[in-house]
Structures are given as C-alpha cells and as structure tokens.
C-alpha cells in the first residue's frame, strides 16, 4: 500500500514520464499515460478526505474525475474535451462555493480575474472569427466564464492550495488556447502539462485543509 509521501512522488514520476518520454504515437498509448497521473491524483485526493467528508468535498472529487475524462476526450475531439472540462469546473466551483468564507478583500479578486479573462477572451474570439471557427466562439466563452468563476470561488475558500491550483489551471488553459488559436508558444506542451498536473495536484492537496475548515465551522455551529 502506497503511503502519503510515496504517492506524490509516483504522481511526479508518471507526469514527467508522460511529458518528456512517451512519444506522440501511438495515440492510444499517449492517452493511457496521460491519464495515469490523474488517476493517481484522484486516489491521493480520496486520501485527503476526513472520515466523514462534507458533500462539497465529494463535488471536488467528481470535478477531478470529469477533468480526467477531458484529458482523454480532448486528444480526439477538442469540443468533447472542452465539454468534460467545463462540467469538471462546474463541480469544482459548486464545491468551493459551499466551502467559501467570503469577505470583501477576497471578493475583490473578481476584478483582476475578470480583466484577465476579458483580455485573453477578446483575443481568442478575434482569432477564432478570423480563422472561420465561429462555431467555437460560444463554447469558448462559456468555458472561460466557468473557469473564471471556479478560480473566484477557490479564492473565496481562503485556502492557499485551492487558490494556487485554480490559478495554475487558468494559466494552463490560457497557454493551451493561445497556442491553438492565436500564436505558437515555445515549449507549449511542457508548459501546459506541468501547470495542469500541478493545478490538479494542488486542488487534491487542498481537500485536507478544506476538510479541517469545514469540520471547524460545523463544530462552531453545533456549539452555538
């Protein structure tokens, strides 16, 4: 049985193996090795859950699962992969908002997130329309809206790991979409996958401290 320290090491090894060693062909082999780090991250996430996890924490686990599906789908269909990731982010943001600890300072993060999404989104939409990919405009707008809300709700949890994970996820997807639709980015594959796996791992890590926060808040309510 893998202990807690061995599992993150194995996740890192398998991620490095996929990013730097596994060839592009055959595609089936590439997809299998792409999914292995996510399977291990999901296993790690389960191990972060307390004995009686809050329903919100289970939603985050489901989000990880749908993102793993997106990993597989996007290799054969961009739209299918985008759809799976969008569903994953809906689960993430629903879970995070249930564990949020909102105050005005954290809520103010909506402005830099909104500005960043507007700048990136405007360029993506212009490029999509220029290249005749008008059918992707609405799905891309919907996805950007949902992932921006996911990042905001992660920040509202006041959890460092969830916040860092969500920001890395936004960065990873920004590199992916810019590289696909606007202009080529050097070493894009490495940048996309390193930020992506790091994002998912940090979201999984956040469940331990989020669980402690939820238990503390529930305890306070019971004592009132």
ABEGO torsion letter per residue (X at the ends): XBBAAAAAAAAAAAAAAAAAABBAOBAAAAAAAAAAAAAAAAAAAAAABBABBBAAAAAAAAAAAAAAAAAAAAAABAAAAAAAAAAAAAAAAAAAAAABBBBAAAAAAAAAAAAAAAAAAAAAAAAAAAAGAAAAAAAAAAAAAAAAAAAAAAAAAGBAAAAAAAAAAAAAAAAAAAAAAABBBBGAAAAAAAAAAAAAAAAAAAAAAAAAAAAAAAAAAAAX
